Amino acid sequence: MLIDHQRLTTFITEIFVASGATHPVALEVADHLVTANLKGHDSHGVGMVPAYVANIRAGHLAVDAHARVVRDNGAVLLVDGGTGFGQVVGREATDLALERVRQTGVVCVGVRNCHHLGRIGAYGERCGAAGYVSVHFVNVVGHAPQVSPFGGRERRMTTNPFCCVVPRHAAPPLVLDMATSAIALGKVRVAHMKGESVPEGALVDHEGLPTTDPAVMYREPFGALGPFGLHKGYGLAVMCELLGGALAGEWTAQPDNPRAGTIINHMLMFVLDPAAFGGLERFQNEVEAMTGYLHSTTPAKGFDRVRVPGEPELESMAARRAGGVPVDDNTWAGILKSAEVAGLDVATVQRLTG
């Protein structure tokens, strides 16, 4: 189905309000999720609603929690999220970083104990729009691992996102936002919901053999996601695990830590003011010149043009704002069930969704 993004945001907001969140918090989370759909990242969009509602009901997600500074060393801040909505805690932590970087030129913020942060690019974009560089290392814990290390077949890590954002003077920032697994687990979920295959090289079955069937992640004997880029993606995933998890969160995917069936993110975030180097104008000129140089490349067969990081998301947003957000039938059924569980009656759901 296709649904207007504003109507979808209103509907998801009301599900979270019915689940106990205040309207401002519910709206912020809903807007974050729908924006992920608009930008083409359905894996981090409204398909997460059933998991969020289930974790609220299980006591794993505190709807009224906010970012709390537990350590302040000037250019280093440590923020605890109290298992609150990651979209709220992450944005609040980012705003703390933006306030501090104006004084220090560079700031490092550790964010721990958040429920699912959602699309990490949202925080990088916030930094980029303010004129700052940002780098984000994230790990994912609270549930069983899903990703095998390079050369192995057993699950040992999760999708461990990495994000880096570079501001531009008069254009949207460059945004590299990716899972360190071959594809995000949410993209496997979306393919499974649609009854589609995943790209080759993303999954292995329980024997460690390549497969394109997403069902191996959801029924025994389980398979595993692999890292992107073989040993290189695996190496970056390990660094996300150790910097986001061990340093910022003091909680990695190793088995001595709890796995209660929830989603917890830890993030180590660096925010840098380019002006601190004293060559802001030259930096901006080089960014624009290099971007233009990349754009000038003759497209390879099968491509219409060369894009820089962040541009596919902008194109998707324009198209989906105009034409609606696609939601597959199984995902929509899960969202409707979550609305029922949250306490919204049928008449209210029909009014909200049209």
C-alpha positions as CSV (number, residue, x, y, z in Angstrom):
1,M,0.0,0.0,0.0
2,L,1.0,3.7,-0.3
3,I,0.2,6.1,2.5
4,D,0.8,9.9,2.7
5,H,3.8,10.6,5.0
6,Q,1.9,13.1,7.1
7,R,-1.0,10.8,7.7
8,L,1.4,8.0,8.5
9,T,3.3,10.2,11.0
10,T,0.0,11.1,12.8
11,F,-1.0,7.4,13.0
12,I,2.3,6.3,14.4
13,T,2.3,9.2,16.9
14,E,-1.1,8.1,18.2
15,I,0.1,4.5,18.7
16,F,3.0,5.8,20.9
17,V,0.7,8.2,22.8
18,A,-1.7,5.2,23.5
19,S,1.3,3.3,24.7
20,G,2.1,5.9,27.3
21,A,4.4,8.5,25.7
22,T,3.7,12.2,25.8
23,H,2.6,13.7,22.5
24,P,5.9,15.6,21.9
25,V,8.0,12.4,22.5
26,A,5.6,10.3,20.4
27,L,5.7,12.8,17.5
28,E,9.5,13.0,17.5
29,V,9.8,9.2,17.4
30,A,7.1,8.9,14.7
31,D,8.7,11.7,12.6
32,H,12.1,10.0,12.8
33,L,10.7,6.6,11.7
34,V,8.7,8.0,8.8
35,T,11.6,10.1,7.7
36,A,13.6,6.9,7.5
37,N,10.9,5.5,5.2
38,L,10.9,8.7,3.1
39,K,14.7,8.4,2.7
40,G,14.4,4.8,1.4
41,H,15.6,3.1,4.7
42,D,12.4,1.1,5.3
43,S,14.5,-1.1,7.6
44,H,14.6,1.7,10.1
45,G,11.2,3.1,9.5
46,V,7.6,2.3,10.7
47,G,8.3,-1.4,10.5
48,M,10.0,-1.0,13.8
49,V,6.7,0.0,15.6
50,P,5.7,-3.6,16.6
51,A,9.1,-4.1,18.3
52,Y,8.9,-0.7,20.1
53,V,5.3,-1.4,21.4
54,A,6.3,-4.9,22.5
55,N,9.3,-3.5,24.4
56,I,7.2,-0.8,26.0
57,R,4.8,-3.5,27.3
58,A,7.7,-5.7,28.4
59,G,9.3,-2.8,30.4
60,H,12.3,-2.6,28.2
61,L,11.6,0.8,26.8
62,A,11.0,3.8,29.2
63,V,8.7,6.2,27.3
64,D,9.4,9.1,29.7
65,A,13.2,8.8,29.8
66,H,15.5,11.6,28.5
67,A,19.3,12.1,28.1
68,R,21.1,12.5,31.4
69,V,24.7,13.8,31.6
70,V,26.6,11.5,33.9
71,R,30.1,12.7,33.2
72,D,31.3,16.1,32.0
73,N,35.0,16.6,31.2
74,G,34.7,19.6,29.0
75,A,35.3,18.2,25.5
76,V,34.1,14.7,26.6
77,L,30.6,14.1,27.7
78,L,28.9,10.8,28.8
79,V,25.2,10.6,28.5
80,D,22.9,7.9,29.8
81,G,19.6,7.3,28.0
82,G,17.8,5.3,30.8
83,T,16.5,2.9,28.0
84,G,14.4,5.7,26.6
85,F,13.4,6.2,23.0
86,G,16.7,6.4,21.2
87,Q,15.3,8.9,18.8
88,V,14.8,11.3,21.7
89,V,17.9,10.6,23.7
90,G,20.1,10.6,20.6
91,R,18.8,13.9,19.4
92,E,19.2,15.4,22.9
93,A,22.8,14.1,23.1
94,T,23.5,15.5,19.7
95,D,22.2,18.9,20.8
96,L,24.5,18.8,23.8
97,A,27.4,18.1,21.5
98,L,26.5,21.0,19.2
99,E,26.2,23.4,22.2
100,R,29.6,22.2,23.6
101,V,31.5,22.1,20.3
102,R,31.0,25.9,19.8
103,Q,33.2,26.3,22.9
104,T,35.7,23.5,22.5
105,G,36.1,23.1,18.7
106,V,35.8,19.3,19.1
107,V,33.7,17.2,21.4
108,C,33.3,13.5,22.0
109,V,30.0,12.2,23.4
110,G,29.4,8.7,24.6
111,V,25.7,7.8,24.6
112,R,24.7,4.7,26.5
113,N,21.6,2.7,27.4
114,C,19.3,3.9,24.7
115,H,16.5,2.0,23.2
116,H,16.9,1.7,19.4
117,L,18.5,4.9,18.0
118,G,16.9,4.4,14.6
119,R,18.6,5.9,11.6
120,I,22.0,7.2,12.8
121,G,22.2,9.5,9.8
122,A,19.6,11.7,11.5
123,Y,22.1,12.7,14.1
124,G,24.9,13.2,11.6
125,E,22.6,15.3,9.4
126,R,21.8,17.5,12.4
127,C,25.5,18.1,12.9
128,G,26.1,18.7,9.2
129,A,23.2,21.2,8.9
130,A,24.8,23.2,11.7
131,G,28.2,23.2,9.9
132,Y,30.0,20.5,11.7
133,V,31.7,17.2,10.9
134,S,30.5,14.2,12.8
135,V,31.6,10.6,13.2
136,H,29.5,7.9,14.9
137,F,30.4,4.4,16.0
138,V,27.4,2.3,17.2
139,N,26.9,-1.2,18.6
140,V,23.6,-3.1,19.2
141,V,23.0,-5.3,22.2
142,G,20.2,-6.6,24.4
143,H,19.4,-9.5,22.2
144,A,21.2,-12.5,20.6
145,P,23.9,-11.7,18.0
146,Q,22.9,-11.8,14.3
147,V,26.2,-11.3,12.4
148,S,29.0,-13.8,11.9
149,P,32.7,-12.6,12.0
150,F,34.7,-12.9,8.7
151,G,35.8,-16.4,8.3
152,G,33.2,-17.8,10.8
153,R,29.7,-19.2,10.6
154,E,28.4,-18.5,14.1
155,R,26.7,-15.3,15.2
156,R,28.9,-13.1,17.3
157,M,27.9,-9.4,16.7
158,T,25.1,-7.4,15.3
159,T,24.8,-4.8,12.5
160,N,26.9,-2.2,14.3
161,P,26.3,1.0,12.3
162,F,28.9,3.5,11.2
163,C,28.2,7.1,10.1
164,C,30.2,10.0,9.0
165,V,28.9,13.4,7.9
166,V,30.7,16.3,6.1
167,P,28.9,19.7,5.9
168,R,28.6,21.7,2.7
169,H,28.4,25.5,2.5
170,A,25.2,25.8,0.4
171,A,23.9,22.3,0.0
172,P,22.8,19.3,2.1
173,P,25.7,17.6,3.9
174,L,27.5,14.5,2.6
175,V,26.1,11.6,4.7
176,L,27.6,8.1,4.9
177,D,25.3,6.0,7.0
178,M,25.6,2.3,6.9
179,A,25.4,-1.0,8.7
180,T,28.7,-2.9,8.9
181,S,26.9,-6.1,8.1
182,A,26.4,-6.8,4.4
183,I,22.9,-5.3,4.7
184,A,21.0,-4.0,7.7
185,L,19.0,-6.7,9.7
186,G,15.9,-4.5,9.1
187,K,16.4,-5.0,5.3
188,V,16.4,-8.7,5.9
189,R,13.1,-8.3,7.9
190,V,11.6,-6.2,5.1
191,A,12.6,-8.8,2.4
192,H,11.1,-11.6,4.7
193,M,7.9,-9.7,5.1
194,K,7.6,-9.2,1.3
195,G,8.5,-12.8,0.5
196,E,11.6,-11.6,-1.5
197,S,15.2,-12.7,-1.6
198,V,18.1,-10.7,-0.3
199,P,21.2,-9.9,-2.4
200,E,23.8,-12.5,-2.9
201,G,26.6,-12.4,-0.4
202,A,24.5,-11.1,2.5
203,L,23.5,-14.3,4.3
204,V,24.8,-17.7,5.1
205,D,22.8,-20.7,6.3
206,H,23.5,-22.8,9.4
207,E,26.2,-24.6,7.6
208,G,27.9,-21.4,6.6
209,L,26.8,-21.7,2.9
210,P,25.7,-18.6,1.0
211,T,21.9,-18.1,0.7
212,T,19.5,-15.4,-0.4
213,D,16.6,-16.7,1.7
214,P,15.9,-14.3,4.6
215,A,14.0,-17.0,6.4
216,V,17.3,-18.4,7.7
217,M,17.3,-15.5,10.2
218,Y,13.9,-16.3,11.6
219,R,13.6,-20.1,11.8
220,E,15.9,-22.8,13.1
221,P,18.5,-23.9,12.3
222,F,19.5,-20.3,12.1
223,G,21.9,-18.7,9.6
224,A,23.7,-15.4,10.0
225,L,24.3,-12.1,8.3
226,G,27.9,-11.6,7.2
227,P,30.0,-8.4,7.2
228,F,30.2,-6.2,4.2
229,G,33.5,-6.1,2.3
230,L,34.8,-9.3,3.8
231,H,37.6,-8.6,6.3
232,K,37.4,-4.8,5.9
233,G,33.7,-4.5,6.9
234,Y,34.4,-7.0,9.7
235,G,37.2,-4.9,11.0
236,L,35.1,-1.8,11.0
237,A,32.3,-3.7,12.8
238,V,34.7,-4.7,15.5
239,M,35.7,-1.1,16.1
240,C,32.1,-0.1,16.3
241,E,31.6,-2.8,18.9
242,L,34.6,-1.7,21.0
243,L,34.2,2.0,20.7
244,G,30.4,2.3,20.8
245,G,29.9,-0.7,23.1
246,A,33.0,-1.2,25.3
247,L,34.0,2.4,25.7
248,A,30.8,4.4,25.6
249,G,28.4,1.7,26.8
250,E,30.6,-0.7,28.8
251,W,28.3,-3.4,27.2
252,T,29.3,-5.5,24.2
253,A,27.7,-8.5,22.5
254,Q,29.9,-11.0,24.4
255,P,27.7,-13.6,26.3
256,D,28.4,-12.5,29.9
257,N,26.1,-9.5,29.2
258,P,22.3,-9.6,29.3
259,R,20.2,-10.6,26.3
260,A,16.7,-9.9,27.4
261,G,15.2,-9.7,23.9
262,T,15.3,-5.9,23.6
263,I,17.2,-3.4,21.5
264,I,19.9,-1.3,23.2
265,N,22.2,1.0,21.3
266,H,25.4,2.6,22.5
267,M,27.1,5.3,20.4
268,L,30.5,7.1,20.5
269,M,30.0,10.4,18.6
270,F,32.7,12.9,17.6
271,V,31.7,16.4,16.5
272,L,34.3,18.7,15.0
273,D,34.2,22.3,14.0
274,P,36.0,22.7,10.7
275,A,36.8,26.3,11.6
276,A,38.9,25.1,14.5
277,F,41.6,24.3,11.9
278,G,41.7,27.9,10.7
279,G,41.0,27.1,7.0
280,L,37.2,27.0,6.9
281,E,36.9,28.7,3.5
282,R,39.5,26.4,1.9
283,F,37.9,23.4,3.4
284,Q,34.5,24.3,2.0
285,N,36.0,25.0,-1.4
286,E,37.8,21.6,-1.4
287,V,34.6,19.8,-0.5
288,E,32.7,21.5,-3.3
289,A,35.5,21.0,-5.8
290,M,35.9,17.3,-5.0
291,T,32.1,16.7,-5.0
292,G,31.9,18.4,-8.4
293,Y,34.8,16.3,-9.6
294,L,33.0,13.1,-8.6
295,H,29.8,14.2,-10.2
296,S,31.6,14.8,-13.5
297,T,32.5,11.2,-13.9
298,T,31.1,9.5,-16.9
299,P,28.4,7.0,-15.7
300,A,29.2,3.3,-16.0
301,K,26.8,1.1,-17.9
302,G,23.6,0.7,-16.0
303,F,23.9,4.0,-14.1
304,D,22.4,7.3,-15.0
305,R,24.9,9.4,-13.0
306,V,27.5,9.3,-10.2
307,R,26.1,10.2,-6.8
308,V,27.8,11.2,-3.5
309,P,26.8,9.9,-0.1
310,G,23.4,11.2,1.0
311,E,22.0,11.9,-2.5
312,P,20.1,8.7,-2.9
313,E,18.2,9.5,0.3
314,L,17.3,13.0,-0.9
315,E,16.0,11.6,-4.2
316,S,13.9,9.0,-2.4
317,M,12.5,11.6,0.0
318,A,11.4,13.8,-2.9
319,A,9.7,10.8,-4.7
320,R,8.0,9.5,-1.6
321,R,6.8,12.8,-0.4
322,A,5.1,13.2,-3.7
323,G,3.8,9.7,-4.2
324,G,3.4,8.3,-0.7
325,V,5.3,5.9,1.5
326,P,5.1,2.2,0.4
327,V,4.4,-0.3,3.2
328,D,4.1,-4.0,2.5
329,D,1.1,-5.9,3.6
330,N,2.8,-7.9,6.3
331,T,4.4,-4.9,7.8
332,W,1.1,-3.0,7.8
333,A,-0.6,-5.9,9.5
334,G,2.0,-5.8,12.2
335,I,1.5,-2.0,12.7
336,L,-2.3,-2.4,12.9
337,K,-1.8,-5.2,15.5
338,S,0.4,-2.9,17.5
339,A,-2.2,-0.2,17.4
340,E,-4.8,-2.7,18.7
341,V,-2.4,-3.8,21.5
342,A,-1.7,-0.1,22.4
343,G,-5.5,0.4,22.8
344,L,-6.6,2.2,19.7
345,D,-10.0,1.1,18.6
346,V,-10.9,0.2,15.0
347,A,-12.8,3.4,14.4
348,T,-9.8,5.5,15.5
349,V,-7.4,3.6,13.3
350,Q,-9.7,4.0,10.3
351,R,-10.0,7.7,10.9
352,L,-6.2,8.1,11.3
353,T,-5.3,6.0,8.3
354,G,-8.1,6.8,5.9
